Amino acid sequence: MKIGNVEINGYAALAPMAGVADRAFRELCVDFGAAYVVGEMVSSKGITYNSEKSYELLELSEKERPAAVQLFGYEPEVMAKAAEFAMRYKPDIIDINMGCPAPKIAGNGSGAALMKDPALCGEIVRAVAGAVNVPVTVKIRKGWDKNSVNAVEVAGICEDAGAAAITVHGRTREQQYMPSADWDIIKAVKKAVSIPVIGNGDIVTAEDAARMFEYTNCDLVMVGRGALGCPWLFREINSLIGYDRPSLPVSDAERITVLLRHIRQLCEYKGEDIGMREARKHSAWYFKGMQGAASLRRKAGTLSTFDDLIELCKMIDV
């Protein structure tokens, strides 16, 4: 498939998860077969206010292409200026967040709150698309709440305003991340627009991805929480859908090898102090399902150095 003039070769993309989808994790997922990645969301105001943290979130490496930077905000002019600045980091795509349910984002009129004003959604897309020379995409939800399910309407407005693709998360803002995602709304958006539609919600196995493709006819699936501690999920999706065969199960030994590789890279990019604080949650995700997982997760919560992690992994019988 293509998003504008950007070729996407594969079946699954990595979702823009705040605090998780950083450079180290994106590169790892690409190595395991992610066809496309979207970076952590970045504040448009933060960019215009010269925030160093915002600049760090915009950084992309050549190892993770094709890749998008995702911006959030509610002011068309500010979003356009932020997008123009973001082009210094050479993203392949600019993605606009219209789906984040977090109170600090939606509560300030950004993220999922934009879906309460479809016309504003169109104004933002038009402003951003006019400011950059790469495809502009949008990530939306089913709607704000059960009384305002308007993903089809918003998708159509965004397409008319210049969006090159739409990602649809099959839950309202009110639902956050529970209960099960509604794939019917993804299917409905796909029928309503002519641009590519990326389906998002409840992809935790390769079989889930195959079912979403078949049920919704979407062009690409987006994996979020299903990839946490499980970046090889992309390999499994590619094997099942691309070759019609399941991939071999991941052994505990491979799981540990990938964990160490991930955290080593995380520490290299962010420094050991920050890297190991973040390693605590990542390690807990990798340990899920392993023998003695509860004890391993508790010990992971005390990690301070990379050597601590090595010693913890030595205790695991693989």
Disulfide bonds with the S-S distance in Angstrom:
none
